[in-house]
Amino acid sequence: MLCASLPGLDGGAVKASSAAMAPLDIYSRCGFDGSIGCWIGNGKGKWNKLAAATTKAPMKRRFNISPMASSALAESRCTSRAKFYQEVLNDAREKFTQEISFQSKDRDISLAKALLYVASEDEAFMAFNREMDAYSLQSERRSASLPSDATEWTCVEAMPLAGKNMNEWMLELDVIAREVEAELVSREIGCDLAEVLDAVNMVLFKSRGFKRSSVLVDSKCAYLHSVLSSGYCSAILLSVVYIEVCRKLNLTIVGSRVGEDFLIWPQTGNPEELFKVISGHSLFGIVNGKCVDDPRSRASDINSNSLPGLELATKRDIIGIALANLMRLHWKRASRANHGLMLTSPLRSVDHADDKSNCLNVPLLRPQDLRLAIMASERLLILQPHNWALRRDHGMMLYYSREYEEAVQELSICMAFAPEEAAEVLEPFVEKLHLLRVESSWKERPFNSFLNCL
């Protein structure tokens, strides 16, 4: 069944925006200056400074060095790796923004490439955290051998994702398309629409074993490279795979939001043929599985007369759905220890607080998942800069991340776009958050001044 959960998405047309990323020094449990546990750094770097690892890897040796020398060497390597990953993150975000640019026509956007850039950025962030954890463990174990230098890449497309680089994952879609062609050749038939769709279904769901997850709880279902590797996927990514494979077969697949579902079907000037019963099923039903047979779904009411009236989703819309699902997934994982916590929970009680204590009671969340959710919402805001509800949620996540200055800025912008009632709810919270930001800056100043003197 090809359907996607869509709450919180703005159904209106999306508009262009520049890709303004948050400073990347706050992207990790460790500072991007390389100092483990210290959240400082300028977050700047240019990709042309990357150096590929072209020399043969040195033989592994065990060194016996003093704890002070070991710590200094580890910090130097941390700084180098932090700078490298900073550049990877910048490059992945920049190329994602270029791919979905509103200066490009929708037909020129590659769904697969855009979503693989998303996966590359998130994987680079998680890889940096893993390396910093390893360096931290090494620092604790003074006698541990120093690890060899990790591999670097000349471009984000060369970064490994589950054993393959981005270009190899793009080729995987070509391989699936060739398998469909081989299936058609074995049947010795022409290019009848019904037979082509049946061959696509045969390869995807039987040969490859693609299966839709009914509930999105595993991050592997939310990234395209993981989906192509395991076959276990969210509804929207299954739709993306279906669309991309059919595109390589010169068959255009379109889609639309219908209630909480996302339906796809072959583009045709004769919609009646999609609902013509063939071997007990209509083509529309074959492509969308059991989605159109669910009496609880609005999709079950779709017929050849109502189908032309549906608003077709653009490729930017489809990417937005995938990002919205990714944001919700990581938020749920980040707040797992706080049962029932919602992004807007602090807004409900702020009017009943006599001081700013309500803002101070920020629950502890999983930092990595929270940052991944923020990264997903940043990309969504590139697609939907005037979606006030999305910007509110983004600002609240920054608040939970204790980035008070950025949270005040985003929530203030949100109030300018939000309906009057929503703005009135946000105003007292933003005022108290502003006071908290000022107080926090005064508390941090002596410590920062000390750091600057080092």
C-alpha positions in Angstrom: 0.0 0.0 0.0 1.5 3.3 -1.1 0.4 6.0 1.3 2.0 8.5 3.5 1.1 10.3 6.7 0.8 14.0 6.0 -0.1 16.0 9.2 1.5 19.4 9.6 2.2 19.9 5.9 1.2 23.1 4.2 -1.0 22.2 1.2 -0.2 25.5 -0.5 2.4 26.2 -3.2 5.9 26.2 -1.9 8.2 29.2 -2.5 11.9 29.8 -2.8 14.3 30.6 0.0 18.0 30.8 0.4 19.6 27.9 2.3 20.5 29.5 5.6 22.0 26.9 7.7 22.5 27.1 11.5 26.2 27.3 12.6 27.5 23.8 12.3 29.5 24.0 15.5 26.3 23.1 17.3 25.7 20.0 15.2 27.3 17.5 17.5 27.9 16.3 21.0 31.4 17.6 20.4 32.5 21.0 19.3 33.4 21.4 15.6 36.7 23.0 16.7 37.6 19.4 17.6 37.7 19.9 21.4 35.8 17.1 22.9 32.9 18.4 25.0 33.5 22.1 24.2 30.8 23.8 22.1 32.8 26.5 20.3 34.0 27.0 16.7 33.4 29.3 13.8 31.7 26.7 11.6 33.4 27.9 8.5 35.1 25.9 5.8 35.4 25.6 2.0 35.2 22.3 0.1 38.1 23.1 -2.2 40.4 22.6 0.8 39.5 18.9 1.0 42.4 16.5 0.3 41.8 13.0 -1.0 43.7 10.2 0.7 45.8 9.1 -2.2 48.7 7.6 -0.4 48.8 4.0 0.8 47.6 3.5 4.3 50.5 3.2 6.8 51.1 -0.1 8.7 49.4 -0.2 12.1 51.8 0.3 15.0 51.4 0.6 18.7 53.0 3.7 20.2 53.8 4.2 23.9 53.5 7.9 24.5 52.8 10.1 27.5 49.2 10.9 28.4 49.8 14.6 27.7 51.2 13.9 24.2 48.4 11.5 23.5 45.8 14.1 24.5 47.5 16.7 22.3 47.6 14.4 19.3 44.0 13.3 19.7 42.9 17.0 19.9 44.8 17.8 16.7 43.2 14.9 14.9 39.8 15.9 16.2 40.3 19.4 14.9 41.3 18.1 11.5 38.3 15.7 11.3 35.9 18.4 12.6 37.0 20.7 9.8 36.6 17.9 7.2 33.1 17.0 8.3 32.2 20.6 8.5 32.9 20.9 4.8 31.0 17.7 4.0 27.9 19.0 5.8 28.2 22.3 4.0 28.6 20.7 0.6 25.7 18.3 1.1 23.3 21.1 2.1 24.5 23.3 -0.7 24.0 20.6 -3.3 20.6 19.7 -1.9 19.5 23.3 -2.1 20.8 23.5 -5.7 18.9 20.3 -6.6 15.5 21.6 -5.4 16.2 25.2 -6.4 13.1 27.1 -7.5 15.1 28.4 -10.5 14.9 24.9 -11.9 11.9 23.4 -13.5 10.2 20.7 -11.5 10.8 18.0 -14.2 14.5 18.6 -13.9 14.6 17.8 -10.2 15.9 14.3 -9.3 14.0 12.8 -6.4 16.7 10.2 -5.8 19.6 12.7 -5.9 17.9 15.2 -3.6 17.1 12.5 -1.0 20.5 11.0 -1.2 22.0 14.4 -0.4 19.8 14.4 2.7 21.1 11.0 3.6 24.7 12.0 3.0 24.4 15.1 5.3 22.8 13.1 8.1 25.3 10.3 7.8 28.2 12.7 7.9 26.9 14.2 11.1 26.5 10.8 12.7 29.9 9.6 11.4 31.5 12.6 13.1 29.8 11.8 16.4 31.1 8.2 16.1 34.6 9.3 15.5 34.5 11.8 18.4 33.2 9.0 20.7 36.1 6.9 19.6 38.7 9.6 20.3 37.1 10.3 23.7 37.3 6.6 24.5 41.0 6.6 23.4 41.7 9.6 25.6 40.2 7.7 28.6 42.3 4.6 27.8 45.8 6.1 28.0 47.4 2.9 26.8 45.2 2.4 23.8 46.9 2.5 20.4 46.3 5.5 18.2 43.9 4.9 15.3 45.1 5.4 11.7 43.8 8.5 9.8 40.3 8.0 8.5 39.6 8.2 4.8 38.6 11.5 3.3 36.7 12.1 0.1 37.1 14.7 -2.6 33.3 15.3 -2.8 30.1 14.4 -1.0 29.1 12.1 -3.8 32.1 9.9 -3.0 31.2 9.5 0.7 30.2 5.9 1.5 26.6 5.2 2.5 26.1 1.7 3.7 29.0 0.4 1.6 28.2 2.4 -1.6 28.7 6.0 -2.6 25.9 8.2 -3.9 26.6 7.5 -7.6 26.5 3.8 -7.0 23.1 4.1 -5.2 21.8 6.0 -8.2 23.0 3.2 -10.5 21.0 0.8 -8.3 17.8 2.3 -9.6 19.2 1.6 -13.1 19.8 -2.0 -12.2 16.2 -2.4 -11.0 14.9 -0.9 -14.2 17.0 -3.4 -16.2 15.5 -6.2 -14.2 12.1 -5.0 -15.1 13.1 -4.9 -18.8 14.4 -8.5 -18.5 11.1 -9.6 -17.0 9.2 -8.1 -19.9 11.6 -9.8 -22.4 11.0 -13.1 -20.7 7.3 -12.7 -21.2 7.7 -12.0 -24.9 5.2 -9.2 -24.8 4.9 -5.6 -26.0 4.8 -2.4 -24.0 1.2 -2.8 -22.8 0.7 -0.5 -19.8 -0.8 -3.3 -17.6 2.0 -5.7 -18.4 4.7 -3.0 -17.6 3.1 -2.2 -14.3 2.8 -5.9 -13.5 6.5 -6.4 -14.3 7.5 -3.5 -12.1 5.4 -4.9 -9.2 7.0 -8.4 -9.8 10.5 -7.0 -9.5 9.9 -4.6 -6.6 7.7 -6.6 -4.4 8.6 -10.3 -5.2 12.1 -10.4 -6.6 13.4 -7.5 -4.5 11.1 -7.9 -1.6 10.2 -4.3 -1.0 7.8 -3.9 1.9 6.1 -0.8 3.4 6.4 -0.2 7.1 3.0 0.4 8.6 4.5 2.6 11.4 7.6 4.6 10.9 9.8 3.8 13.9 13.1 2.8 12.2 15.3 5.4 10.7 16.4 2.9 8.0 12.9 3.2 6.5 13.4 6.9 6.1 16.6 7.1 4.1 16.7 6.2 0.4 20.0 4.3 0.4 18.8 2.1 3.3 15.5 1.5 1.5 17.3 0.3 -1.6 19.6 -1.9 0.5 17.0 -3.6 2.7 13.7 -3.1 0.8 12.0 -2.0 4.1 10.7 1.5 3.7 8.2 4.2 4.5 5.2 4.7 2.1 6.5 7.9 0.6 10.0 6.4 -0.2 8.3 3.3 -1.7 6.5 5.8 -4.0 9.8 7.5 -4.8 11.4 4.2 -5.8 8.3 3.3 -7.9 8.4 6.7 -9.6 12.1 6.6 -10.3 12.1 3.1 -11.7 9.2 3.8 -14.0 10.8 7.1 -15.2 13.8 5.0 -16.4 11.3 2.9 -18.3 9.9 6.0 -20.0 6.7 5.6 -18.0 5.5 8.8 -16.1 4.0 8.2 -12.7 2.2 11.1 -10.9 0.9 11.3 -7.4 -1.4 13.3 -5.2 -2.3 13.7 -1.5 -5.7 12.2 -0.7 -6.5 12.7 3.0 -3.7 11.0 5.0 -2.7 8.9 1.9 -0.4 9.6 -1.0 -1.6 7.9 -4.2 0.4 7.3 -7.4 -0.7 6.2 -10.9 0.5 6.3 -14.5 -0.1 9.5 -16.3 -2.6 8.9 -19.1 -5.1 10.8 -21.1 -7.6 8.0 -20.6 -8.1 7.7 -16.8 -10.9 5.1 -17.3 -8.4 2.5 -18.3 -6.7 2.8 -14.8 -10.0 1.5 -13.2 -10.7 -1.2 -15.8 -10.7 -4.6 -14.1 -7.8 -6.8 -15.3 -7.3 -10.2 -13.6 -9.6 -9.1 -10.8 -7.8 -5.8 -10.2 -7.8 -2.3 -11.6 -4.5 -0.8 -12.6 -5.0 2.0 -10.1 -5.5 -0.6 -7.4 -2.5 -2.6 -8.5 -0.2 0.4 -8.2 -1.5 1.5 -4.9 -2.0 -1.9 -3.3 -4.7 -2.1 -0.7 -4.8 1.6 -0.1 -7.9 2.1 -2.3 -9.7 -0.8 -0.6 -9.5 0.7 2.9 -13.0 1.9 3.8 -11.5 4.3 6.4 -9.4 6.1 3.7 -10.7 8.8 1.4 -8.7 7.1 -1.3 -11.3 4.3 -1.5 -13.7 6.9 -3.0 -11.4 7.7 -6.0 -12.7 6.8 -9.4 -12.1 7.7 -13.0 -14.3 10.9 -12.7 -12.7 12.2 -9.5 -9.1 11.3 -10.4 -8.6 14.3 -12.9 -9.7 16.7 -10.2 -6.9 15.8 -7.8 -4.0 18.3 -7.5 -0.8 16.6 -8.7 2.1 16.7 -6.3 5.3 18.3 -7.6 8.6 16.7 -6.9 9.3 19.4 -4.3 6.0 18.4 -2.6 7.2 14.7 -2.6 10.6 15.7 -1.1 8.7 17.8 1.5 6.6 14.8 2.5 9.8 12.7 3.0 11.4 15.4 5.0 8.3 15.9 7.2 8.3 12.2 8.0 12.0 12.3 8.8 11.5 15.2 11.1 8.7 13.5 13.0 10.6 10.3 13.2 13.7 11.9 14.8 11.6 14.1 17.1 9.8 11.0 18.4 13.2 9.3 19.0 14.6 12.3 20.7 11.7 12.7 23.1 11.2 9.0 23.8 12.1 9.3 27.4 9.5 12.1 27.9 6.2 10.3 27.3 3.6 12.6 25.8 6.0 15.5 25.2 4.9 17.6 22.2 6.8 20.4 20.4 4.2 22.9 21.5 3.8 21.7 25.1 5.6 24.7 26.7 3.2 27.1 24.9 0.2 25.7 26.7 1.3 26.5 30.2 3.3 29.7 29.7 0.3 32.0 30.5 -0.1 30.3 33.9 3.5 30.9 34.9 4.4 33.9 37.1 8.0 34.1 35.9 10.3 32.5 33.4 10.6 29.3 35.3 8.4 27.6 32.8 11.0 28.3 30.1 13.8 27.1 32.3 12.3 23.6 32.7 13.6 22.2 29.4 13.4 18.4 29.4 16.5 16.5 28.5 16.3 14.9 25.0 18.5 12.8 22.9 20.9 15.3 21.4 21.8 13.4 18.2 18.1 12.7 17.2 17.1 16.2 18.2 19.8 17.7 15.9 18.7 15.4 13.0 15.1 16.6 13.5 16.3 20.2 13.3 18.3 19.5 10.2 15.2 18.0 8.5 13.2 21.0 9.5 15.9 23.4 8.1 15.6 21.7 4.7 11.8 21.8 4.9 12.0 25.6 5.5 14.0 25.9 2.3 11.0 24.4 0.5 8.3 26.1 2.6 9.7 29.4 4.0 6.2 30.9 4.6 4.8 27.9 6.4 4.3 29.5 9.9 3.4 26.2 11.6 6.6 24.6 10.3 8.7 27.6 11.4 7.0 27.4 14.9 8.0 23.8 15.2 11.5 24.6 14.1 11.8 27.3 16.7 10.5 25.0 19.4 13.1 22.4 18.6 15.8 25.0 18.8 14.4 25.9 22.3 14.6 22.2 23.3 18.2 22.2 22.0 18.8 25.2 24.3 19.7 27.4 21.3 17.8 30.3 22.8 19.0 33.1 20.5 18.1 31.1 17.3 14.8 30.0 18.8 13.8 33.7 19.5 14.7 34.6 16.0 12.7 31.8 14.4 9.7 32.2 16.6 9.7 36.0 16.0 9.6 35.4 12.3 6.8 32.8 12.8 4.7 35.4 14.6 4.8 37.6 11.5 3.3 34.9 9.3 1.0 33.2 11.9 -2.7 33.9 12.4 -3.6 36.4 15.1 -4.6 33.7 17.6 -1.5 31.7 17.1 0.7 34.8 17.4 -1.0 35.7 20.7 -0.1 32.3 22.1 3.5 32.7 21.0 4.1 36.2 22.2 4.4 35.7 26.0 6.6 32.6 25.4 8.9 34.5 23.1 9.2 37.4 25.6 10.2 35.1 28.4 12.6 33.2 26.1 14.2 36.5 25.1 14.9 37.3 28.8 16.3 33.8 29.3 18.6 34.3 26.3 19.9 37.6 27.7 20.5 36.0 31.1 22.2 33.0 29.5 24.6 35.2 27.5 25.7 37.0 30.7 26.3 33.7 32.5 28.4 32.4 29.6 30.5 35.6 29.1 33.1 34.9 31.8 33.7 31.4 30.5 33.9 32.5 26.9 36.3 35.3 27.9 38.5 32.8 29.6 38.5 30.6 26.5 39.4 33.5 24.2 42.5 34.1 26.4 43.8 30.6 25.9 
